[in-house]
Every structure is written in structure tokens, then in C-alpha cells.
Amino acid sequence: MVKYNLDHTFAALADPTRRAILARLSEGHATVGELAEPFAMSLPAVSKHLKVLQKAGLIERRRDGRNQICAVQAAPLQDADEWLARYRAFWEGSLDSLAQFLETEPAEKEGPS
């Protein structure tokens, strides 16, 4: 059962900056300033990306004194993976069937000799 809005999850993941932020957070907590370092953008621009990630439930933000600490939340990614798993099984089965067909029908493909 999907607990998070998949539209928000996939919309958040559609942007390479947000994917990079999630990759960084998968290594551990970080401040907004630390997350902004590798990007050539302002802190308010990074904050907008963080708001999208937070709305999708992909990150959590908390205050620690003057710093905002961000952490990744995996549950929406797990929901997305479960949704994709159904289609992964379909495509893997289809590709297996195609491979089996191609392996058993070589004479028909070559035509008359």
C-alpha cells in the first residue's frame, strides 16, 4: 500500500540537483550550508529544492541552534520502489520471453538458403 504521494516523490526525483542532495544525505545528516557547497546557486535556491524534497517526504529538517540539519527519509523511496517493482517484473518477463523466442527461431529469421 502506498503511503506517500508518488507524484510528489517522482517530481522531486526528476531534478538532478535534488537527486544529488539525496545522494549526499544518504551518507549522513548535513546542514543546509553543507548541502549548498557543491552547487553554484544561492542558499535560497537550495532551500527551494529542500522544500520540494520535504514536501515529498524525502527529507526531514530540524533546527539545531542556528543551523538547519537535514536527513534523508527512505519511506517514500521504498513506496516508489514497490510501485516500480511491478513494472520491473513485467519488463523482465517480457525480455526473457523475447530472448527465448529469438533463441528458438534462428532458422526462420535466416530465410531460405
Biopython code that builds the backbone (N, CA, C, O; Angstrom):
import numpy as np
from Bio.PDB.StructureBuilder import StructureBuilder

atoms = [
    (1, "MET", "N", (0.836, -1.176, 0.000)),
    (1, "MET", "CA", (0.000, 0.000, 0.000)),
    (1, "MET", "C", (0.886, 1.247, 0.000)),
    (1, "MET", "O", (1.821, 1.343, 0.795)),
    (2, "VAL", "N", (0.603, 2.177, -0.867)),
    (2, "VAL", "CA", (1.392, 3.395, -0.981)),
    (2, "VAL", "C", (0.954, 4.377, 0.095)),
    (2, "VAL", "O", (-0.221, 4.731, 0.195)),
    (3, "LYS", "N", (1.924, 4.812, 0.900)),
    (3, "LYS", "CA", (1.622, 5.737, 1.984)),
    (3, "LYS", "C", (1.968, 7.171, 1.611)),
    (3, "LYS", "O", (1.438, 8.116, 2.197)),
    (4, "TYR", "N", (2.852, 7.333, 0.641)),
    (4, "TYR", "CA", (3.292, 8.661, 0.223)),
    (4, "TYR", "C", (2.789, 8.933, -1.183)),
    (4, "TYR", "O", (2.497, 8.003, -1.935)),
    (5, "ASN", "N", (2.690, 10.198, -1.536)),
    (5, "ASN", "CA", (2.220, 10.603, -2.846)),
    (5, "ASN", "C", (3.329, 10.369, -3.871)),
    (5, "ASN", "O", (4.345, 11.065, -3.867)),
    (6, "LEU", "N", (3.130, 9.394, -4.740)),
    (6, "LEU", "CA", (4.146, 9.066, -5.737)),
    (6, "LEU", "C", (4.405, 10.218, -6.699)),
    (6, "LEU", "O", (5.527, 10.375, -7.181)),
    (7, "ASP", "N", (3.385, 11.027, -6.988)),
    (7, "ASP", "CA", (3.592, 12.180, -7.866)),
    (7, "ASP", "C", (4.621, 13.135, -7.268)),
    (7, "ASP", "O", (5.499, 13.635, -7.972)),
    (8, "HIS", "N", (4.506, 13.384, -5.961)),
    (8, "HIS", "CA", (5.468, 14.268, -5.292)),
    (8, "HIS", "C", (6.863, 13.631, -5.276)),
    (8, "HIS", "O", (7.869, 14.311, -5.478)),
    (9, "THR", "N", (6.906, 12.342, -5.037)),
    (9, "THR", "CA", (8.198, 11.648, -4.992)),
    (9, "THR", "C", (8.898, 11.718, -6.343)),
    (9, "THR", "O", (10.064, 12.103, -6.419)),
    (10, "PHE", "N", (8.189, 11.348, -7.416)),
    (10, "PHE", "CA", (8.820, 11.350, -8.728)),
    (10, "PHE", "C", (9.123, 12.762, -9.215)),
    (10, "PHE", "O", (10.122, 12.970, -9.903)),
    (11, "ALA", "N", (8.284, 13.732, -8.874)),
    (11, "ALA", "CA", (8.567, 15.125, -9.243)),
    (11, "ALA", "C", (9.836, 15.608, -8.545)),
    (11, "ALA", "O", (10.657, 16.299, -9.148)),
    (12, "ALA", "N", (9.990, 15.248, -7.289)),
    (12, "ALA", "CA", (11.192, 15.641, -6.555)),
    (12, "ALA", "C", (12.433, 14.966, -7.139)),
    (12, "ALA", "O", (13.493, 15.584, -7.236)),
    (13, "LEU", "N", (12.299, 13.715, -7.522)),
    (13, "LEU", "CA", (13.442, 12.971, -8.068)),
    (13, "LEU", "C", (13.776, 13.364, -9.507)),
    (13, "LEU", "O", (14.838, 13.005, -10.014)),
    (14, "ALA", "N", (12.888, 14.091, -10.160)),
    (14, "ALA", "CA", (13.112, 14.463, -11.559)),
    (14, "ALA", "C", (14.248, 15.465, -11.731)),
    (14, "ALA", "O", (14.804, 15.580, -12.823)),
    (15, "ASP", "N", (14.596, 16.179, -10.688)),
    (15, "ASP", "CA", (15.626, 17.211, -10.782)),
    (15, "ASP", "C", (16.984, 16.664, -10.343)),
    (15, "ASP", "O", (17.088, 16.069, -9.270)),
    (16, "PRO", "N", (18.035, 16.859, -11.163)),
    (16, "PRO", "CA", (19.353, 16.325, -10.803)),
    (16, "PRO", "C", (19.944, 16.949, -9.539)),
    (16, "PRO", "O", (20.690, 16.284, -8.820)),
    (17, "THR", "N", (19.629, 18.196, -9.259)),
    (17, "THR", "CA", (20.128, 18.825, -8.032)),
    (17, "THR", "C", (19.527, 18.135, -6.815)),
    (17, "THR", "O", (20.231, 17.858, -5.844)),
    (18, "ARG", "N", (18.241, 17.863, -6.867)),
    (18, "ARG", "CA", (17.601, 17.191, -5.734)),
    (18, "ARG", "C", (18.104, 15.763, -5.571)),
    (18, "ARG", "O", (18.249, 15.281, -4.448)),
    (19, "ARG", "N", (18.371, 15.083, -6.682)),
    (19, "ARG", "CA", (18.947, 13.728, -6.577)),
    (19, "ARG", "C", (20.337, 13.792, -5.958)),
    (19, "ARG", "O", (20.701, 12.926, -5.163)),
    (20, "ALA", "N", (21.110, 14.804, -6.313)),
    (20, "ALA", "CA", (22.450, 14.963, -5.727)),
    (20, "ALA", "C", (22.353, 15.258, -4.234)),
    (20, "ALA", "O", (23.155, 14.752, -3.448)),
    (21, "ILE", "N", (21.386, 16.065, -3.843)),
    (21, "ILE", "CA", (21.186, 16.352, -2.419)),
    (21, "ILE", "C", (20.829, 15.072, -1.670)),
    (21, "ILE", "O", (21.360, 14.817, -0.589)),
    (22, "LEU", "N", (19.933, 14.266, -2.238)),
    (22, "LEU", "CA", (19.577, 12.995, -1.590)),
    (22, "LEU", "C", (20.777, 12.060, -1.504)),
    (22, "LEU", "O", (20.961, 11.368, -0.503)),
    (23, "ALA", "N", (21.593, 12.042, -2.557)),
    (23, "ALA", "CA", (22.797, 11.196, -2.531)),
    (23, "ALA", "C", (23.722, 11.633, -1.399)),
    (23, "ALA", "O", (24.277, 10.794, -0.689)),
    (24, "ARG", "N", (23.885, 12.929, -1.233)),
    (24, "ARG", "CA", (24.736, 13.442, -0.150)),
    (24, "ARG", "C", (24.143, 13.072, 1.202)),
    (24, "ARG", "O", (24.866, 12.647, 2.103)),
    (25, "LEU", "N", (22.830, 13.232, 1.347)),
    (25, "LEU", "CA", (22.194, 12.921, 2.627)),
    (25, "LEU", "C", (22.184, 11.427, 2.932)),
    (25, "LEU", "O", (22.060, 11.041, 4.094)),
    (26, "SER", "N", (22.312, 10.589, 1.921)),
    (26, "SER", "CA", (22.381, 9.148, 2.168)),
    (26, "SER", "C", (23.661, 8.777, 2.918)),
    (26, "SER", "O", (23.763, 7.695, 3.495)),
    (27, "GLU", "N", (24.636, 9.692, 2.900)),
    (27, "GLU", "CA", (25.894, 9.475, 3.644)),
    (27, "GLU", "C", (25.784, 9.931, 5.091)),
    (27, "GLU", "O", (26.627, 9.579, 5.917)),
    (28, "GLY", "N", (24.752, 10.711, 5.408)),
    (28, "GLY", "CA", (24.559, 11.194, 6.774)),
    (28, "GLY", "C", (23.952, 12.582, 6.793)),
    (28, "GLY", "O", (23.808, 13.219, 5.749)),
    (29, "HIS", "N", (23.599, 13.047, 7.971)),
    (29, "HIS", "CA", (22.988, 14.360, 8.156)),
    (29, "HIS", "C", (23.904, 15.457, 7.626)),
    (29, "HIS", "O", (25.123, 15.291, 7.573)),
    (30, "ALA", "N", (23.300, 16.585, 7.232)),
    (30, "ALA", "CA", (24.075, 17.732, 6.760)),
    (30, "ALA", "C", (23.289, 19.009, 7.003)),
    (30, "ALA", "O", (22.059, 19.001, 7.050)),
    (31, "THR", "N", (24.018, 20.103, 7.155)),
    (31, "THR", "CA", (23.365, 21.400, 7.273)),
    (31, "THR", "C", (23.022, 21.899, 5.875)),
    (31, "THR", "O", (23.533, 21.391, 4.878)),
    (32, "VAL", "N", (22.154, 22.896, 5.818)),
    (32, "VAL", "CA", (21.781, 23.482, 4.531)),
    (32, "VAL", "C", (23.027, 24.048, 3.853)),
    (32, "VAL", "O", (23.189, 23.898, 2.642)),
    (33, "GLY", "N", (23.904, 24.690, 4.611)),
    (33, "GLY", "CA", (25.142, 25.230, 4.057)),
    (33, "GLY", "C", (26.027, 24.152, 3.455)),
    (33, "GLY", "O", (26.605, 24.348, 2.385)),
    (34, "GLU", "N", (26.138, 23.017, 4.133)),
    (34, "GLU", "CA", (26.937, 21.907, 3.609)),
    (34, "GLU", "C", (26.330, 21.350, 2.326)),
    (34, "GLU", "O", (27.047, 20.975, 1.398)),
    (35, "LEU", "N", (25.009, 21.302, 2.287)),
    (35, "LEU", "CA", (24.346, 20.799, 1.079)),
    (35, "LEU", "C", (24.506, 21.756, -0.090)),
    (35, "LEU", "O", (24.544, 21.328, -1.243)),
    (36, "ALA", "N", (24.601, 23.047, 0.199)),
    (36, "ALA", "CA", (24.713, 24.064, -0.848)),
    (36, "ALA", "C", (26.113, 24.151, -1.444)),
    (36, "ALA", "O", (26.267, 24.600, -2.580)),
    (37, "GLU", "N", (27.134, 23.731, -0.704)),
    (37, "GLU", "CA", (28.535, 23.901, -1.137)),
    (37, "GLU", "C", (28.828, 23.456, -2.564)),
    (37, "GLU", "O", (29.440, 24.224, -3.306)),
    (38, "PRO", "N", (28.428, 22.259, -2.993)),
    (38, "PRO", "CA", (28.832, 21.821, -4.334)),
    (38, "PRO", "C", (28.082, 22.492, -5.493)),
    (38, "PRO", "O", (28.418, 22.267, -6.655)),
    (39, "PHE", "N", (27.084, 23.300, -5.188)),
    (39, "PHE", "CA", (26.249, 23.873, -6.244)),
    (39, "PHE", "C", (26.542, 25.356, -6.431)),
    (39, "PHE", "O", (26.814, 26.080, -5.473)),
    (40, "ALA", "N", (26.480, 25.782, -7.664)),
    (40, "ALA", "CA", (26.670, 27.198, -7.989)),
    (40, "ALA", "C", (25.315, 27.896, -7.935)),
    (40, "ALA", "O", (24.798, 28.375, -8.944)),
    (41, "MET", "N", (24.758, 27.938, -6.731)),
    (41, "MET", "CA", (23.463, 28.600, -6.545)),
    (41, "MET", "C", (23.409, 29.178, -5.143)),
    (41, "MET", "O", (24.201, 28.816, -4.274)),
    (42, "SER", "N", (22.479, 30.066, -4.942)),
    (42, "SER", "CA", (22.328, 30.731, -3.650)),
    (42, "SER", "C", (21.699, 29.789, -2.619)),
    (42, "SER", "O", (21.103, 28.768, -2.963)),
    (43, "LEU", "N", (21.848, 30.163, -1.353)),
    (43, "LEU", "CA", (21.199, 29.391, -0.291)),
    (43, "LEU", "C", (19.675, 29.386, -0.443)),
    (43, "LEU", "O", (19.054, 28.349, -0.210)),
    (44, "PRO", "N", (19.043, 30.519, -0.828)),
    (44, "PRO", "CA", (17.595, 30.451, -1.039)),
    (44, "PRO", "C", (17.197, 29.474, -2.154)),
    (44, "PRO", "O", (16.152, 28.830, -2.062)),
    (45, "ALA", "N", (18.011, 29.360, -3.195)),
    (45, "ALA", "CA", (17.707, 28.412, -4.271)),
    (45, "ALA", "C", (17.810, 26.972, -3.760)),
    (45, "ALA", "O", (16.967, 26.131, -4.075)),
    (46, "VAL", "N", (18.843, 26.699, -2.975)),
    (46, "VAL", "CA", (18.983, 25.367, -2.387)),
    (46, "VAL", "C", (17.816, 25.099, -1.440)),
    (46, "VAL", "O", (17.291, 23.986, -1.397)),
    (47, "SER", "N", (17.414, 26.108, -0.690)),
    (47, "SER", "CA", (16.291, 25.965, 0.232)),
    (47, "SER", "C", (14.999, 25.603, -0.510)),
    (47, "SER", "O", (14.185, 24.837, 0.006)),
    (48, "LYS", "N", (14.808, 26.143, -1.705)),
    (48, "LYS", "CA", (13.630, 25.778, -2.500)),
    (48, "LYS", "C", (13.666, 24.306, -2.873)),
    (48, "LYS", "O", (12.642, 23.625, -2.818)),
    (49, "HIS", "N", (14.841, 23.812, -3.255)),
    (49, "HIS", "CA", (14.970, 22.378, -3.562)),
    (49, "HIS", "C", (14.660, 21.542, -2.318)),
    (49, "HIS", "O", (13.995, 20.509, -2.404)),
    (50, "LEU", "N", (15.142, 21.994, -1.176)),
    (50, "LEU", "CA", (14.897, 21.259, 0.066)),
    (50, "LEU", "C", (13.405, 21.238, 0.416)),
    (50, "LEU", "O", (12.903, 20.244, 0.940)),
    (51, "LYS", "N", (12.707, 22.328, 0.126)),
    (51, "LYS", "CA", (11.270, 22.361, 0.390)),
    (51, "LYS", "C", (10.527, 21.344, -0.470)),
    (51, "LYS", "O", (9.581, 20.707, -0.007)),
    (52, "VAL", "N", (10.957, 21.191, -1.725)),
    (52, "VAL", "CA", (10.334, 20.186, -2.603)),
    (52, "VAL", "C", (10.584, 18.785, -2.044)),
    (52, "VAL", "O", (9.674, 17.957, -1.992)),
    (53, "LEU", "N", (11.816, 18.531, -1.631)),
    (53, "LEU", "CA", (12.153, 17.225, -1.056)),
    (53, "LEU", "C", (11.375, 16.978, 0.234)),
    (53, "LEU", "O", (10.921, 15.863, 0.490)),
    (54, "GLN", "N", (11.227, 18.016, 1.034)),
    (54, "GLN", "CA", (10.498, 17.881, 2.288)),
    (54, "GLN", "C", (9.012, 17.639, 2.035)),
    (54, "GLN", "O", (8.398, 16.812, 2.710)),
    (55, "LYS", "N", (8.433, 18.344, 1.079)),
    (55, "LYS", "CA", (7.018, 18.152, 0.742)),
    (55, "LYS", "C", (6.750, 16.719, 0.280)),
    (55, "LYS", "O", (5.693, 16.154, 0.556)),
    (56, "ALA", "N", (7.729, 16.140, -0.432)),
    (56, "ALA", "CA", (7.603, 14.758, -0.900)),
    (56, "ALA", "C", (7.872, 13.758, 0.218)),
    (56, "ALA", "O", (7.693, 12.556, 0.022)),
    (57, "GLY", "N", (8.298, 14.231, 1.380)),
    (57, "GLY", "CA", (8.599, 13.340, 2.499)),
    (57, "GLY", "C", (9.960, 12.682, 2.395)),
    (57, "GLY", "O", (10.255, 11.754, 3.148)),
    (58, "LEU", "N", (10.800, 13.147, 1.469)),
    (58, "LEU", "CA", (12.105, 12.522, 1.235)),
    (58, "LEU", "C", (13.178, 12.991, 2.206)),
    (58, "LEU", "O", (14.184, 12.308, 2.402)),
    (59, "ILE", "N", (12.967, 14.155, 2.814)),
    (59, "ILE", "CA", (13.912, 14.624, 3.824)),
    (59, "ILE", "C", (13.153, 15.161, 5.020)),
    (59, "ILE", "O", (11.960, 15.455, 4.956)),
    (60, "GLU", "N", (13.889, 15.277, 6.113)),
    (60, "GLU", "CA", (13.385, 15.893, 7.336)),
    (60, "GLU", "C", (14.347, 17.016, 7.684)),
    (60, "GLU", "O", (15.563, 16.852, 7.584)),
    (61, "ARG", "N", (13.804, 18.153, 8.092)),
    (61, "ARG", "CA", (14.632, 19.287, 8.515)),
    (61, "ARG", "C", (14.330, 19.599, 9.976)),
    (61, "ARG", "O", (13.175, 19.592, 10.403)),
    (62, "ARG", "N", (15.386, 19.872, 10.731)),
    (62, "ARG", "CA", (15.211, 20.264, 12.127)),
    (62, "ARG", "C", (16.232, 21.341, 12.462)),
    (62, "ARG", "O", (17.282, 21.438, 11.827)),
    (63, "ARG", "N", (15.919, 22.124, 13.440)),
    (63, "ARG", "CA", (16.812, 23.194, 13.872)),
    (63, "ARG", "C", (17.731, 22.679, 14.964)),
    (63, "ARG", "O", (17.314, 21.941, 15.858)),
    (64, "ASP", "N", (18.997, 23.085, 14.873)),
    (64, "ASP", "CA", (19.984, 22.831, 15.919)),
    (64, "ASP", "C", (20.699, 24.156, 16.142)),
    (64, "ASP", "O", (21.707, 24.445, 15.498)),
    (65, "GLY", "N", (20.176, 24.948, 17.050)),
    (65, "GLY", "CA", (20.699, 26.294, 17.240)),
    (65, "GLY", "C", (20.384, 27.145, 16.022)),
    (65, "GLY", "O", (19.221, 27.318, 15.658)),
    (66, "ARG", "N", (21.425, 27.674, 15.394)),
    (66, "ARG", "CA", (21.237, 28.497, 14.199)),
    (66, "ARG", "C", (21.236, 27.675, 12.919)),
    (66, "ARG", "O", (20.916, 28.194, 11.849)),
    (67, "ASN", "N", (21.583, 26.424, 13.016)),
    (67, "ASN", "CA", (21.682, 25.569, 11.832)),
    (67, "ASN", "C", (20.406, 24.771, 11.601)),
    (67, "ASN", "O", (19.712, 24.381, 12.540)),
    (68, "GLN", "N", (20.121, 24.542, 10.334)),
    (68, "GLN", "CA", (19.074, 23.603, 9.957)),
    (68, "GLN", "C", (19.766, 22.317, 9.520)),
    (68, "GLN", "O", (20.595, 22.325, 8.610)),
    (69, "ILE", "N", (19.424, 21.231, 10.166)),
    (69, "ILE", "CA", (20.008, 19.930, 9.861)),
    (69, "ILE", "C", (19.010, 19.143, 9.014)),
    (69, "ILE", "O", (17.824, 19.079, 9.336)),
    (70, "CYS", "N", (19.496, 18.554, 7.944)),
    (70, "CYS", "CA", (18.651, 17.756, 7.049)),
    (70, "CYS", "C", (19.060, 16.298, 7.119)),
    (70, "CYS", "O", (20.236, 15.972, 7.278)),
    (71, "ALA", "N", (18.075, 15.430, 6.998)),
    (71, "ALA", "CA", (18.310, 13.981, 6.979)),
    (71, "ALA", "C", (17.374, 13.351, 5.965)),
    (71, "ALA", "O", (16.245, 13.804, 5.777)),
    (72, "VAL", "N", (17.854, 12.304, 5.313)),
    (72, "VAL", "CA", (17.042, 11.613, 4.311)),
    (72, "VAL", "C", (16.003, 10.739, 5.012)),
    (72, "VAL", "O", (16.252, 10.199, 6.090)),
    (73, "GLN", "N", (14.848, 10.611, 4.389)),
    (73, "GLN", "CA", (13.773, 9.741, 4.852)),
    (73, "GLN", "C", (13.497, 8.738, 3.733)),
    (73, "GLN", "O", (13.108, 9.133, 2.633)),
    (74, "ALA", "N", (13.688, 7.476, 3.993)),
    (74, "ALA", "CA", (13.654, 6.467, 2.935)),
    (74, "ALA", "C", (12.258, 5.942, 2.593)),
    (74, "ALA", "O", (12.084, 5.330, 1.539)),
    (75, "ALA", "N", (11.282, 6.158, 3.434)),
    (75, "ALA", "CA", (9.962, 5.540, 3.213)),
    (75, "ALA", "C", (9.346, 5.881, 1.854)),
    (75, "ALA", "O", (8.835, 4.979, 1.192)),
    (76, "PRO", "N", (9.370, 7.151, 1.405)),
    (76, "PRO", "CA", (8.793, 7.428, 0.080)),
    (76, "PRO", "C", (9.552, 6.723, -1.049)),
    (76, "PRO", "O", (8.955, 6.341, -2.056)),
    (77, "LEU", "N", (10.858, 6.552, -0.883)),
    (77, "LEU", "CA", (11.636, 5.832, -1.891)),
    (77, "LEU", "C", (11.253, 4.363, -1.912)),
    (77, "LEU", "O", (11.227, 3.739, -2.973)),
    (78, "GLN", "N", (10.958, 3.813, -0.750)),
    (78, "GLN", "CA", (10.531, 2.420, -0.687)),
    (78, "GLN", "C", (9.183, 2.254, -1.384)),
    (78, "GLN", "O", (8.974, 1.275, -2.101)),
    (79, "ASP", "N", (8.267, 3.202, -1.181)),
    (79, "ASP", "CA", (6.972, 3.146, -1.871)),
    (79, "ASP", "C", (7.162, 3.214, -3.384)),
    (79, "ASP", "O", (6.514, 2.479, -4.128)),
    (80, "ALA", "N", (8.057, 4.103, -3.841)),
    (80, "ALA", "CA", (8.322, 4.226, -5.278)),
    (80, "ALA", "C", (8.926, 2.931, -5.815)),
    (80, "ALA", "O", (8.579, 2.490, -6.911)),
    (81, "ASP", "N", (9.829, 2.321, -5.045)),
    (81, "ASP", "CA", (10.448, 1.074, -5.473)),
    (81, "ASP", "C", (9.416, -0.049, -5.576)),
    (81, "ASP", "O", (9.461, -0.852, -6.508)),
    (82, "GLU", "N", (8.491, -0.106, -4.624)),
    (82, "GLU", "CA", (7.432, -1.121, -4.675)),
    (82, "GLU", "C", (6.551, -0.918, -5.908)),
    (82, "GLU", "O", (6.148, -1.884, -6.556)),
    (83, "TRP", "N", (6.256, 0.336, -6.225)),
    (83, "TRP", "CA", (5.437, 0.633, -7.403)),
    (83, "TRP", "C", (6.188, 0.229, -8.668)),
    (83, "TRP", "O", (5.602, -0.364, -9.574)),
    (84, "LEU", "N", (7.468, 0.542, -8.735)),
    (84, "LEU", "CA", (8.273, 0.203, -9.904)),
    (84, "LEU", "C", (8.499, -1.301, -10.032)),
    (84, "LEU", "O", (8.675, -1.807, -11.141)),
    (85, "ALA", "N", (8.496, -2.010, -8.924)),
    (85, "ALA", "CA", (8.761, -3.447, -8.946)),
    (85, "ALA", "C", (7.761, -4.198, -9.811)),
    (85, "ALA", "O", (8.116, -5.170, -10.478)),
    (86, "ARG", "N", (6.510, -3.747, -9.798)),
    (86, "ARG", "CA", (5.503, -4.407, -10.649)),
    (86, "ARG", "C", (5.872, -4.284, -12.119)),
    (86, "ARG", "O", (5.730, -5.241, -12.881)),
    (87, "TYR", "N", (6.341, -3.122, -12.514)),
    (87, "TYR", "CA", (6.699, -2.900, -13.912)),
    (87, "TYR", "C", (8.032, -3.555, -14.252)),
    (87, "TYR", "O", (8.239, -3.996, -15.383)),
    (88, "ARG", "N", (8.929, -3.621, -13.285)),
    (88, "ARG", "CA", (10.208, -4.294, -13.481)),
    (88, "ARG", "C", (9.959, -5.765, -13.775)),
    (88, "ARG", "O", (10.573, -6.333, -14.678)),
    (89, "ALA", "N", (9.063, -6.383, -13.019)),
    (89, "ALA", "CA", (8.741, -7.799, -13.230)),
    (89, "ALA", "C", (8.133, -7.999, -14.617)),
    (89, "ALA", "O", (8.457, -8.972, -15.299)),
    (90, "PHE", "N", (7.258, -7.094, -15.037)),
    (90, "PHE", "CA", (6.651, -7.193, -16.366)),
    (90, "PHE", "C", (7.715, -7.123, -17.452)),
    (90, "PHE", "O", (7.741, -7.968, -18.346)),
    (91, "TRP", "N", (8.596, -6.120, -17.384)),
    (91, "TRP", "CA", (9.600, -5.946, -18.432)),
    (91, "TRP", "C", (10.631, -7.064, -18.429)),
    (91, "TRP", "O", (11.062, -7.512, -19.492)),
    (92, "GLU", "N", (11.030, -7.518, -17.250)),
    (92, "GLU", "CA", (11.983, -8.632, -17.202)),
    (92, "GLU", "C", (11.363, -9.884, -17.805)),
    (92, "GLU", "O", (12.029, -10.616, -18.537)),
    (93, "GLY", "N", (10.093, -10.135, -17.503)),
    (93, "GLY", "CA", (9.398, -11.290, -18.082)),
    (93, "GLY", "C", (9.265, -11.157, -19.585)),
    (93, "GLY", "O", (9.439, -12.134, -20.314)),
    (94, "SER", "N", (8.958, -9.957, -20.059)),
    (94, "SER", "CA", (8.829, -9.729, -21.497)),
    (94, "SER", "C", (10.166, -9.908, -22.202)),
    (94, "SER", "O", (10.229, -10.506, -23.276)),
    (95, "LEU", "N", (11.220, -9.399, -21.609)),
    (95, "LEU", "CA", (12.540, -9.543, -22.222)),
    (95, "LEU", "C", (13.009, -10.993, -22.206)),
    (95, "LEU", "O", (13.650, -11.451, -23.152)),
    (96, "ASP", "N", (12.688, -11.718, -21.129)),
    (96, "ASP", "CA", (13.029, -13.145, -21.079)),
    (96, "ASP", "C", (12.292, -13.907, -22.173)),
    (96, "ASP", "O", (12.868, -14.782, -22.820)),
    (97, "SER", "N", (11.020, -13.575, -22.382)),
    (97, "SER", "CA", (10.237, -14.235, -23.433)),
    (97, "SER", "C", (10.801, -13.921, -24.813)),
    (97, "SER", "O", (10.880, -14.801, -25.670)),
    (98, "LEU", "N", (11.189, -12.679, -25.026)),
    (98, "LEU", "CA", (11.782, -12.282, -26.302)),
    (98, "LEU", "C", (13.096, -13.015, -26.527)),
    (98, "LEU", "O", (13.343, -13.506, -27.629)),
    (99, "ALA", "N", (13.932, -13.097, -25.519)),
    (99, "ALA", "CA", (15.208, -13.797, -25.649)),
    (99, "ALA", "C", (14.977, -15.273, -25.966)),
    (99, "ALA", "O", (15.667, -15.845, -26.811)),
    (100, "GLN", "N", (14.014, -15.885, -25.294)),
    (100, "GLN", "CA", (13.709, -17.293, -25.547)),
    (100, "GLN", "C", (13.210, -17.471, -26.983)),
    (100, "GLN", "O", (13.610, -18.420, -27.658)),
    (101, "PHE", "N", (12.360, -16.590, -27.448)),
    (101, "PHE", "CA", (11.854, -16.654, -28.809)),
    (101, "PHE", "C", (12.992, -16.531, -29.813)),
    (101, "PHE", "O", (13.059, -17.293, -30.778)),
    (102, "LEU", "N", (13.874, -15.587, -29.591)),
    (102, "LEU", "CA", (14.986, -15.359, -30.523)),
    (102, "LEU", "C", (15.953, -16.536, -30.550)),
    (102, "LEU", "O", (16.556, -16.825, -31.584)),
    (103, "GLU", "N", (16.101, -17.208, -29.426)),
    (103, "GLU", "CA", (16.990, -18.362, -29.361)),
    (103, "GLU", "C", (16.398, -19.586, -30.042)),
    (103, "GLU", "O", (17.150, -20.422, -30.542)),
    (104, "THR", "N", (15.084, -19.721, -30.079)),
    (104, "THR", "CA", (14.459, -20.926, -30.635)),
    (104, "THR", "C", (14.048, -20.772, -32.082)),
    (104, "THR", "O", (13.628, -21.758, -32.687)),
    (105, "GLU", "N", (14.142, -19.600, -32.670)),
    (105, "GLU", "CA", (13.678, -19.361, -34.025)),
    (105, "GLU", "C", (14.774, -18.894, -34.991)),
    (105, "GLU", "O", (14.478, -18.063, -35.850)),
    (106, "PRO", "N", (16.012, -19.375, -34.903)),
    (106, "PRO", "CA", (17.055, -18.842, -35.790)),
    (106, "PRO", "C", (16.853, -19.237, -37.263)),
    (106, "PRO", "O", (17.198, -18.458, -38.152)),
    (107, "ALA", "N", (16.312, -20.411, -37.534)),
    (107, "ALA", "CA", (16.136, -20.853, -38.921)),
    (107, "ALA", "C", (15.131, -19.987, -39.656)),
    (107, "ALA", "O", (15.335, -19.683, -40.831)),
    (108, "GLU", "N", (14.070, -19.588, -39.011)),
    (108, "GLU", "CA", (13.058, -18.772, -39.655)),
    (108, "GLU", "C", (13.571, -17.373, -39.967)),
    (108, "GLU", "O", (13.153, -16.778, -40.960)),
    (109, "LYS", "N", (14.464, -16.834, -39.145)),
    (109, "LYS", "CA", (14.983, -15.492, -39.363)),
    (109, "LYS", "C", (15.940, -15.450, -40.551)),
    (109, "LYS", "O", (15.992, -14.451, -41.267)),
    (110, "GLU", "N", (16.697, -16.521, -40.766)),
    (110, "GLU", "CA", (17.716, -16.525, -41.832)),
    (110, "GLU", "C", (17.088, -16.636, -43.207)),
    (110, "GLU", "O", (17.683, -16.172, -44.180)),
    (111, "GLY", "N", (15.948, -17.213, -43.325)),
    (111, "GLY", "CA", (15.292, -17.353, -44.621)),
    (111, "GLY", "C", (15.811, -18.530, -45.394)),
    (111, "GLY", "O", (16.553, -19.346, -44.848)),
    (112, "PRO", "N", (15.430, -18.649, -46.693)),
    (112, "PRO", "CA", (15.859, -19.796, -47.493)),
    (112, "PRO", "C", (17.354, -19.729, -47.801)),
    (112, "PRO", "O", (17.929, -18.651, -47.950)),
    (113, "SER", "N", (17.970, -20.920, -47.893)),
    (113, "SER", "CA", (19.411, -20.995, -48.170)),
    (113, "SER", "C", (19.680, -21.184, -49.630)),
    (113, "SER", "O", (20.838, -21.268, -50.039)),
]
sb = StructureBuilder()
sb.init_structure("model")
sb.init_model(0)
sb.init_chain("A")
sb.init_seg("    ")
for serial, (resi, resn, name, xyz) in enumerate(atoms, 1):
    if name == "N":
        sb.init_residue(resn, " ", resi, " ")
    sb.init_atom(name, np.array(xyz, "f"), 0.0, 1.0, " ", f" {name:<3s}", serial, name[0])
structure = sb.get_structure()
